[in-house]
Amino acid sequence: MATSAAGSPAPGRTVKCPNCGKPALWAPENRWRPFCSERCRQIDLGAWASDQYRVAGSEPAGDAGEHDDG
């Protein structure tokens, strides 16, 4: 861990919480990083689980419009 000139641990970097925008400590002491709280972390997880967020990509080859009639 980095230390300041006075010998005390240097403060971690502060980032904006991706959910609410409040300052969040980016350091091992913040167990919810990059979020400011467990609540913001859970809201984000719920958004992923309900497909509010999606990772861009193309459809796998062979799946577009093909049906197997047996």
A tleap script that builds the chain and sets N, CA, C and O, in Angstrom:
source leaprc.protein.ff14SB
mol = sequence {
  NMET ALA THR SER ALA ALA GLY SER PRO ALA
  PRO GLY ARG THR VAL LYS CYS PRO ASN CYS
  GLY LYS PRO ALA LEU TRP ALA PRO GLU ASN
  ARG TRP ARG PRO PHE CYS SER GLU ARG CYS
  ARG GLN ILE ASP LEU GLY ALA TRP ALA SER
  ASP GLN TYR ARG VAL ALA GLY SER GLU PRO
  ALA GLY ASP ALA GLY GLU HIE ASP ASP CGLY
}
set mol.1.N position { 0.849 -1.174 0.000 }
set mol.1.CA position { 0.000 0.000 0.000 }
set mol.1.C position { 0.889 1.229 0.000 }
set mol.1.O position { 1.911 1.257 0.685 }
set mol.2.N position { 0.510 2.238 -0.757 }
set mol.2.CA position { 1.270 3.472 -0.811 }
set mol.2.C position { 1.089 4.265 0.470 }
set mol.2.O position { 0.031 4.221 1.099 }
set mol.3.N position { 2.125 4.986 0.849 }
set mol.3.CA position { 2.037 5.830 2.040 }
set mol.3.C position { 2.344 7.259 1.664 }
set mol.3.O position { 3.075 7.519 0.708 }
set mol.4.N position { 1.784 8.181 2.417 }
set mol.4.CA position { 2.038 9.594 2.179 }
set mol.4.C position { 3.335 9.997 2.855 }
set mol.4.O position { 3.954 9.189 3.548 }
set mol.5.N position { 3.751 11.242 2.659 }
set mol.5.CA position { 5.008 11.739 3.234 }
set mol.5.C position { 4.977 11.675 4.755 }
set mol.5.O position { 6.030 11.534 5.377 }
set mol.6.N position { 3.817 11.772 5.366 }
set mol.6.CA position { 3.695 11.739 6.821 }
set mol.6.C position { 3.740 10.309 7.357 }
set mol.6.O position { 3.779 10.111 8.571 }
set mol.7.N position { 3.737 9.302 6.467 }
set mol.7.CA position { 3.805 7.919 6.902 }
set mol.7.C position { 2.465 7.241 7.077 }
set mol.7.O position { 2.420 6.039 7.339 }
set mol.8.N position { 1.371 7.970 6.942 }
set mol.8.CA position { 0.044 7.363 7.050 }
set mol.8.C position { -0.361 6.814 5.687 }
set mol.8.O position { 0.140 7.282 4.665 }
set mol.9.N position { -1.258 5.830 5.652 }
set mol.9.CA position { -1.686 5.279 4.367 }
set mol.9.C position { -2.298 6.354 3.481 }
set mol.9.O position { -3.070 7.192 3.946 }
set mol.10.N position { -1.947 6.320 2.212 }
set mol.10.CA position { -2.497 7.292 1.265 }
set mol.10.C position { -3.970 6.974 1.033 }
set mol.10.O position { -4.341 5.802 0.975 }
set mol.11.N position { -4.820 7.997 0.898 }
set mol.11.CA position { -6.236 7.733 0.659 }
set mol.11.C position { -6.434 7.124 -0.720 }
set mol.11.O position { -5.671 7.401 -1.645 }
set mol.12.N position { -7.459 6.294 -0.851 }
set mol.12.CA position { -7.761 5.688 -2.143 }
set mol.12.C position { -8.343 6.715 -3.090 }
set mol.12.O position { -8.742 7.807 -2.686 }
set mol.13.N position { -8.383 6.350 -4.331 }
set mol.13.CA position { -8.946 7.236 -5.352 }
set mol.13.C position { -10.460 7.265 -5.201 }
set mol.13.O position { -11.073 6.250 -4.871 }
set mol.14.N position { -11.055 8.407 -5.436 }
set mol.14.CA position { -12.504 8.550 -5.362 }
set mol.14.C position { -13.065 8.580 -6.778 }
set mol.14.O position { -12.590 9.331 -7.629 }
set mol.15.N position { -14.076 7.758 -7.018 }
set mol.15.CA position { -14.750 7.702 -8.312 }
set mol.15.C position { -16.239 7.952 -8.107 }
set mol.15.O position { -16.734 7.895 -6.982 }
set mol.16.N position { -16.948 8.227 -9.194 }
set mol.16.CA position { -18.394 8.394 -9.103 }
set mol.16.C position { -19.056 7.032 -9.136 }
set mol.16.O position { -18.699 6.180 -9.950 }
set mol.17.N position { -20.014 6.829 -8.260 }
set mol.17.CA position { -20.796 5.586 -8.253 }
set mol.17.C position { -21.542 5.491 -9.586 }
set mol.17.O position { -22.228 6.439 -9.967 }
set mol.18.N position { -21.423 4.366 -10.303 }
set mol.18.CA position { -22.098 4.250 -11.591 }
set mol.18.C position { -23.619 4.291 -11.499 }
set mol.18.O position { -24.290 4.540 -12.500 }
set mol.19.N position { -24.166 4.052 -10.324 }
set mol.19.CA position { -25.618 4.032 -10.179 }
set mol.19.C position { -26.175 5.401 -9.792 }
set mol.19.O position { -27.072 5.916 -10.460 }
set mol.20.N position { -25.649 5.995 -8.717 }
set mol.20.CA position { -26.240 7.242 -8.207 }
set mol.20.C position { -25.367 8.476 -8.411 }
set mol.20.O position { -25.854 9.601 -8.291 }
set mol.21.N position { -24.083 8.283 -8.718 }
set mol.21.CA position { -23.195 9.410 -8.957 }
set mol.21.C position { -22.507 9.963 -7.728 }
set mol.21.O position { -21.705 10.890 -7.838 }
set mol.22.N position { -22.802 9.416 -6.558 }
set mol.22.CA position { -22.134 9.878 -5.338 }
set mol.22.C position { -20.671 9.444 -5.355 }
set mol.22.O position { -20.326 8.487 -6.048 }
set mol.23.N position { -19.808 10.123 -4.611 }
set mol.23.CA position { -18.405 9.692 -4.540 }
set mol.23.C position { -18.290 8.320 -3.874 }
set mol.23.O position { -18.948 8.041 -2.871 }
set mol.24.N position { -17.444 7.476 -4.453 }
set mol.24.CA position { -17.207 6.136 -3.911 }
set mol.24.C position { -15.703 5.906 -3.850 }
set mol.24.O position { -14.983 6.204 -4.804 }
set mol.25.N position { -15.240 5.385 -2.747 }
set mol.25.CA position { -13.822 5.112 -2.560 }
set mol.25.C position { -13.422 3.891 -3.377 }
set mol.25.O position { -14.039 2.832 -3.262 }
set mol.26.N position { -12.379 4.038 -4.211 }
set mol.26.CA position { -11.851 2.915 -4.986 }
set mol.26.C position { -10.639 2.380 -4.238 }
set mol.26.O position { -9.499 2.736 -4.533 }
set mol.27.N position { -10.905 1.531 -3.279 }
set mol.27.CA position { -9.861 0.949 -2.437 }
set mol.27.C position { -10.400 -0.354 -1.854 }
set mol.27.O position { -11.614 -0.556 -1.807 }
set mol.28.N position { -9.508 -1.237 -1.409 }
set mol.28.CA position { -9.960 -2.516 -0.831 }
set mol.28.C position { -10.916 -2.344 0.349 }
set mol.28.O position { -11.697 -3.251 0.638 }
set mol.29.N position { -10.870 -1.209 1.031 }
set mol.29.CA position { -11.763 -0.983 2.169 }
set mol.29.C position { -13.231 -0.863 1.744 }
set mol.29.O position { -14.131 -1.119 2.544 }
set mol.30.N position { -13.474 -0.475 0.485 }
set mol.30.CA position { -14.838 -0.356 -0.017 }
set mol.30.C position { -15.222 -1.683 -0.653 }
set mol.30.O position { -14.845 -1.955 -1.793 }
set mol.31.N position { -15.959 -2.500 0.062 }
set mol.31.CA position { -16.290 -3.837 -0.420 }
set mol.31.C position { -17.290 -3.831 -1.562 }
set mol.31.O position { -17.513 -4.874 -2.178 }
set mol.32.N position { -17.902 -2.689 -1.865 }
set mol.32.CA position { -18.874 -2.603 -2.957 }
set mol.32.C position { -18.322 -1.870 -4.168 }
set mol.32.O position { -19.087 -1.563 -5.082 }
set mol.33.N position { -17.031 -1.578 -4.215 }
set mol.33.CA position { -16.488 -0.781 -5.323 }
set mol.33.C position { -16.812 -1.406 -6.664 }
set mol.33.O position { -16.756 -2.631 -6.775 }
set mol.34.N position { -17.136 -0.665 -7.653 }
set mol.34.CA position { -17.066 0.782 -7.778 }
set mol.34.C position { -18.295 1.516 -7.260 }
set mol.34.O position { -18.424 2.724 -7.457 }
set mol.35.N position { -19.197 0.798 -6.601 }
set mol.35.CA position { -20.415 1.421 -6.094 }
set mol.35.C position { -20.177 2.030 -4.719 }
set mol.35.O position { -19.215 1.683 -4.033 }
set mol.36.N position { -21.070 2.948 -4.321 }
set mol.36.CA position { -20.909 3.613 -3.027 }
set mol.36.C position { -21.514 2.790 -1.891 }
set mol.36.O position { -21.165 2.991 -0.727 }
set mol.37.N position { -22.418 1.866 -2.220 }
set mol.37.CA position { -23.092 1.103 -1.172 }
set mol.37.C position { -23.589 -0.232 -1.722 }
set mol.37.O position { -23.602 -0.457 -2.933 }
set mol.38.N position { -23.992 -1.100 -0.818 }
set mol.38.CA position { -24.555 -2.382 -1.222 }
set mol.38.C position { -25.851 -2.170 -2.000 }
set mol.38.O position { -26.144 -2.915 -2.935 }
set mol.39.N position { -26.618 -1.168 -1.621 }
set mol.39.CA position { -27.880 -0.873 -2.308 }
set mol.39.C position { -27.642 -0.570 -3.784 }
set mol.39.O position { -28.333 -1.113 -4.646 }
set mol.40.N position { -26.668 0.294 -4.083 }
set mol.40.CA position { -26.371 0.621 -5.478 }
set mol.40.C position { -25.863 -0.598 -6.238 }
set mol.40.O position { -26.179 -0.772 -7.415 }
set mol.41.N position { -25.091 -1.429 -5.584 }
set mol.41.CA position { -24.590 -2.655 -6.212 }
set mol.41.C position { -25.744 -3.586 -6.561 }
set mol.41.O position { -25.766 -4.170 -7.644 }
set mol.42.N position { -26.707 -3.729 -5.643 }
set mol.42.CA position { -27.856 -4.592 -5.872 }
set mol.42.C position { -28.767 -4.057 -6.981 }
set mol.42.O position { -29.318 -4.833 -7.762 }
set mol.43.N position { -28.926 -2.734 -7.051 }
set mol.43.CA position { -29.731 -2.133 -8.114 }
set mol.43.C position { -29.103 -2.444 -9.468 }
set mol.43.O position { -29.810 -2.788 -10.415 }
set mol.44.N position { -27.792 -2.327 -9.566 }
set mol.44.CA position { -27.096 -2.613 -10.816 }
set mol.44.C position { -27.217 -4.090 -11.186 }
set mol.44.O position { -27.450 -4.416 -12.350 }
set mol.45.N position { -27.063 -4.972 -10.223 }
set mol.45.CA position { -27.197 -6.405 -10.477 }
set mol.45.C position { -28.601 -6.732 -10.972 }
set mol.45.O position { -28.769 -7.538 -11.887 }
set mol.46.N position { -29.600 -6.112 -10.372 }
set mol.46.CA position { -30.976 -6.322 -10.808 }
set mol.46.C position { -31.218 -5.844 -12.227 }
set mol.46.O position { -31.985 -6.460 -12.967 }
set mol.47.N position { -30.572 -4.750 -12.614 }
set mol.47.CA position { -30.709 -4.239 -13.979 }
set mol.47.C position { -30.124 -5.225 -14.988 }
set mol.47.O position { -30.705 -5.444 -16.050 }
set mol.48.N position { -28.980 -5.819 -14.661 }
set mol.48.CA position { -28.395 -6.839 -15.538 }
set mol.48.C position { -29.309 -8.061 -15.607 }
set mol.48.O position { -29.521 -8.614 -16.686 }
set mol.49.N position { -29.843 -8.481 -14.478 }
set mol.49.CA position { -30.675 -9.679 -14.429 }
set mol.49.C position { -31.981 -9.510 -15.204 }
set mol.49.O position { -32.522 -10.485 -15.725 }
set mol.50.N position { -32.489 -8.283 -15.282 }
set mol.50.CA position { -33.743 -8.045 -15.991 }
set mol.50.C position { -33.516 -7.563 -17.428 }
set mol.50.O position { -34.433 -7.047 -18.067 }
set mol.51.N position { -32.293 -7.734 -17.928 }
set mol.51.CA position { -31.933 -7.387 -19.312 }
set mol.51.C position { -32.067 -5.907 -19.636 }
set mol.51.O position { -32.297 -5.552 -20.792 }
set mol.52.N position { -31.929 -5.028 -18.634 }
set mol.52.CA position { -31.906 -3.602 -18.921 }
set mol.52.C position { -30.578 -3.207 -19.547 }
set mol.52.O position { -30.508 -2.213 -20.270 }
set mol.53.N position { -29.526 -3.970 -19.280 }
set mol.53.CA position { -28.218 -3.763 -19.890 }
set mol.53.C position { -27.958 -4.942 -20.816 }
set mol.53.O position { -28.347 -6.072 -20.521 }
set mol.54.N position { -27.302 -4.674 -21.930 }
set mol.54.CA position { -26.951 -5.745 -22.852 }
set mol.54.C position { -25.569 -5.479 -23.406 }
set mol.54.O position { -25.178 -4.330 -23.607 }
set mol.55.N position { -24.839 -6.543 -23.649 }
set mol.55.CA position { -23.526 -6.447 -24.262 }
set mol.55.C position { -23.735 -6.579 -25.761 }
set mol.55.O position { -24.353 -7.536 -26.226 }
set mol.56.N position { -23.217 -5.614 -26.517 }
set mol.56.CA position { -23.389 -5.628 -27.964 }
set mol.56.C position { -22.658 -6.809 -28.577 }
set mol.56.O position { -21.579 -7.194 -28.127 }
set mol.57.N position { -23.253 -7.366 -29.591 }
set mol.57.CA position { -22.637 -8.483 -30.287 }
set mol.57.C position { -23.535 -8.942 -31.413 }
set mol.57.O position { -24.673 -8.490 -31.543 }
set mol.58.N position { -23.021 -9.833 -32.214 }
set mol.58.CA position { -23.819 -10.363 -33.315 }
set mol.58.C position { -24.400 -11.707 -32.924 }
set mol.58.O position { -23.921 -12.366 -32.001 }
set mol.59.N position { -25.449 -12.103 -33.645 }
set mol.59.CA position { -26.075 -13.393 -33.382 }
set mol.59.C position { -25.145 -14.501 -33.842 }
set mol.59.O position { -24.429 -14.326 -34.829 }
set mol.60.N position { -25.136 -15.628 -33.160 }
set mol.60.CA position { -24.314 -16.757 -33.603 }
set mol.60.C position { -24.723 -17.230 -34.990 }
set mol.60.O position { -25.907 -17.200 -35.327 }
set mol.61.N position { -23.771 -17.662 -35.792 }
set mol.61.CA position { -24.045 -18.138 -37.148 }
set mol.61.C position { -24.981 -19.341 -37.106 }
set mol.61.O position { -24.844 -20.218 -36.254 }
set mol.62.N position { -25.930 -19.371 -38.031 }
set mol.62.CA position { -26.828 -20.518 -38.125 }
set mol.62.C position { -28.112 -20.369 -37.340 }
set mol.62.O position { -29.015 -21.187 -37.513 }
set mol.63.N position { -28.241 -19.366 -36.482 }
set mol.63.CA position { -29.441 -19.199 -35.669 }
set mol.63.C position { -30.455 -18.245 -36.300 }
set mol.63.O position { -31.617 -18.234 -35.893 }
set mol.64.N position { -30.051 -17.468 -37.255 }
set mol.64.CA position { -30.919 -16.415 -37.798 }
set mol.64.C position { -31.926 -16.999 -38.787 }
set mol.64.O position { -31.565 -17.295 -39.926 }
set mol.65.N position { -33.165 -17.166 -38.376 }
set mol.65.CA position { -34.251 -17.544 -39.253 }
set mol.65.C position { -34.291 -19.012 -39.665 }
set mol.65.O position { -35.126 -19.367 -40.497 }
set mol.66.N position { -33.470 -19.853 -39.150 }
set mol.66.CA position { -33.482 -21.259 -39.534 }
set mol.66.C position { -34.318 -22.058 -38.536 }
set mol.66.O position { -34.193 -21.886 -37.323 }
set mol.67.N position { -35.168 -22.931 -39.065 }
set mol.67.CA position { -35.992 -23.783 -38.213 }
set mol.67.C position { -35.825 -25.216 -38.679 }
set mol.67.O position { -35.763 -25.490 -39.878 }
set mol.68.N position { -35.755 -26.111 -37.737 }
set mol.68.CA position { -35.647 -27.530 -38.067 }
set mol.68.C position { -37.030 -28.150 -37.968 }
set mol.68.O position { -37.576 -28.301 -36.875 }
set mol.69.N position { -37.590 -28.506 -39.113 }
set mol.69.CA position { -38.940 -29.077 -39.124 }
set mol.69.C position { -38.953 -30.580 -38.883 }
set mol.69.O position { -40.014 -31.203 -38.844 }
set mol.70.N position { -37.774 -31.152 -38.723 }
set mol.70.CA position { -37.687 -32.512 -38.298 }
set mol.70.C position { -37.682 -33.510 -39.341 }
set mol.70.O position { -37.609 -34.704 -39.053 }
savepdb mol mol.pdb
quit
